[in-house]
Amino acid sequence: MKFIKTYIPGIAILLFSGSIMVSCTKSFDEKFKEQDDFSNSSIMQVYVATVNASRNFVWVDANRINGASLATGSVFPTTGYGFNVGGGLRNFLVRDTLSTSTQVPYSFAENLQAGKTYTLFMYDTITSPKQKTVQTDIEVPTDTTARIRFAHFSYSPNAVPNVDIFSVKRNANIFTNVALTEVTGFIPIASGVTDTLYIRTAGSGTNLQNFNPSPAPGAAVNIFAVLTPTIKRSYTLIFRGGYRAINTTNTTVRSLSVFVNR
């Protein structure tokens, strides 16, 4: 696999090329210069679980890292393992640049360890945005398996119950009693095998469902994600959206989705 290394001062993007990925556009790549040494840097991904986010931009030490804006459900970068940030204490800013935006800008600092990989989860709502940065402990399998972890970032003004993730292929829960804003560690999963993953209220044994109003009179539908893991890849399964938003026509409907970490 061929790696492409680019950067701006203190920050860089790690991308890889291949038949399974689409390369970045020229206008985005031109914002970065080549960097050959990542020994003093950390790698970071950003995932936007913030309800109703539409134009998020992220700055690190006053350098904007994303060219295109990020909306709810977006992961950055879209075509690589992460962007490169110098190790040590770094100042982050997240905001919507539209003058009429109601999103509250927020800033925070993270002390990043060189050589480590991190995921920045943005969550809650645009009027009360929050973030959680976790270390992404990726271990490349020595066998033919893949890895998966689970992140719980749904939103509700009321208490949200803990949840389980049920694997149809294993006929068992693979994650149990996961609290709001908790991110589990990675576990091994079989590669090349399609699995359907359902989310359940912890201990209930019953799939969480949304309501699809069309065709009338409508019907309850399970919340699920389907994944066919690639050998040696690492994935994050995430539960996001408004916990009370059960109508499938709602833009904040609760949902399960998957993104690649490596």
N, C-alpha and C positions, 0 to 999 in steps of 0.2 A: 504494500500500500504506500502510496506517495504522499508525503506530508508537505504542506505549504506553510511557511512561517512568515508572519507579517506583524507590524507593530506600530503604535504611536508611543510617545514617551511615557513609560510607566505601564503601558497597556498594549496588548497585542492580541491578535486573533489566531487561533490554531484551527486550520481547516485541513480537510483531506479530500483528495480527488479520487474518483472511481466511478464505476458504472452505476452504483446505487445512490450517488449523491449528485446534486445539481450545484454547479459552482456559483459563487457570488457574482453579482454584476460588476462591471468595470467601475461604475461610479462609486461603489462601496469600497472596492479594493484600493482605489487610488488614495483613500484616506490613511493608508498604512504603508509603512516602509519595512524592508526586510530585516529580520532579527535572527541571529544564528544561535544565541545562547539563552536558554531558559532556566539555567541552574539557580538563578536568584529570584525566580518568579513562581507564582501560583497560577492555577487554571480555574476559571469560573464560568458557570452557566447561569442564566437568568430564566426563571419561569414566572409568568404573570397569572396568578390566581385571583387577583383583585377583581371584585364584582364591578362590572360596568366600566372597566378601564378601556380606553380607546386610543390614546395617543401618549403612551409612556416613553420617556427617554431617560437613560441612565448615564450619569457622569461619575467618573472616578478621578479624584484629584483634579477636578475642573476640566477633564477631557471627556467629551461625549463618546460613548462606545458604540451605540447602535445608529446606523444610518436611517433605516426605516423605523417608524414608530411601532410600539408594542401594544397590543390589545389583550384583553382577557383570553387566556389559553395559548398565548404566544410563548415560544422558547427562543432564547438568543444565546449563541448564534444558531441560525436555522440549518446550517450546512457544515457543522464541525463539532468537535468535542468541547470547545469552550474558547473564551478569550483569555489572554495572558495579562496578569496584573503583577506588578512588582511586589515582592514580599514586604512584610512590615505593616505598619498602621496606615490604612487607606481611608480616605473620606469619600463617601458615596452620596449622591443626590439623585432623587427620582422625582420627575415632575412632568406635567403636560404643558407644552409650550404654547398652546392655544390661549389667547388672551381671555376668552370667554369661558374657559374651562372651570368647572367646579371642583376639580380634583385638588386636594391639598398636597402641596409639595412636601417632601420629607427627606431629611438627611440623617446619616448615621455613619459611624466609623467601625471598621473591622480590622483586626490584627491578623493578617494572613501569613501563613507559614510557607516559606519557599519550598517548592517541590510538591505541595499538596494541591488537591482538587476540591473545589467548593461548588455548592449550588445555592443561589440566592432565590428564595421563594418570596414573592410579593403577594400579599393576601389581604383579606377583609374588604373594605369598600373604599371608593375614591374620596369620601369625606372623612374617613378615618383609616388611612392606609397604614399597613404594618409590613414588616419584613422579618424573615428568619433565614440566617445564613448557616448552612450545615456543611461539614466536611463530607466529601463524596469518597468514601473508602472503597475504591475500585481495586479488585484483585482479578487479574486476567486468569481464567480457569486454565489448568494444565490438561483438562480432558475436553470432551465435546459439549459441555453444558454451557449455559448462559447464566446471567445473574439478574435479579429483580428486587426492588425495594418498593415500599408503599409510603405515600405522603398524604396526610389528611388536612386539607385546607378548604373545607366548605365554610360557609358563613351563615350566621344567624344572630339576631340580637338576643336570642334566648339560648339556653344551654343546648349544646349539640351532643348526642350520645356517642360513646365509643363505637367503633365499627370493626367488623371482621371482613376479610376478603376470602371468598370461596372459589376454589379451582375445580372446574368440571372434570378436567383430565385426572386430577388426583382424587376427586370425590372427597375433598377435605378442605378445611380452612388452611390457608398458607400464611395469613397474618391474622392475629387475634387481638381484640380489645385495644385497638389503636385510638388514642385520644386526639382531639382537635389540635392541630399544628405539630403533631408528632410525625417524625420521619424515621422509618425503621432502617435497620441495616439490610444489606443485600443478602439474598438467599439463592442457592442454585436452582435452576429450572432446566428442563430438557429443551434442547435446541431442535429446530426443524419440526416441531410438533405444535399444531394449533390448539390453543386453550382458550376457553371462555371464562372470564373472571367476573363474579358477581359480588356486590357489596351488600352487607347485612348489618343490622343493628347487633352489636356484640351480644353473643350468647343466644340470639333469637332463632337462628336456623332459617330465617325467612328473608328472601331477597328484598331490598329496598326497591320501590317502584315509583315511576312517574306516571302521569296521565296524558295519553295522546288523544286529543278531542276529535281527530279526523281519521276515518269517516265516523259520522254520528252513529250511535250515541257516544262514541269514544271507548277507550279501553285502557286498563292499567298495563304498563310495560316495565319489564325489569331494567334496572340500571346495570350495564355490563360493559366490559371491554374485551376485545378479541386480540390475541397476540400470537404470532408465530416467531419465536425468538431465533435470532441468528447466532451461530456458534461463537462463543467467547464474548458476545456483546453484553453490555449492562444497561438496564432499563429502569425507569421510574414510573410506577403506576400512581396516578394522582386523582384524588376525589376533590372536586371543586364545584363552585356555583353556590347559589342561595339554597340552603338546606330546606327551606320552606317552599322553594320554587319548584313545584312538581309538574306544572303544565309544560309540555314539550315545546309549546310555541313561545314560551317565555325566554327572553335572551339571557336570563340568569339561571336557567334551569340547571339543577344539580346533575353532574355527570362524572364518569370515569374516563380517563384518557391516559395514554402512554407516551413518553418521550425517551430518546436514546441518550445515555450518558457517555458511552464509549462503544 
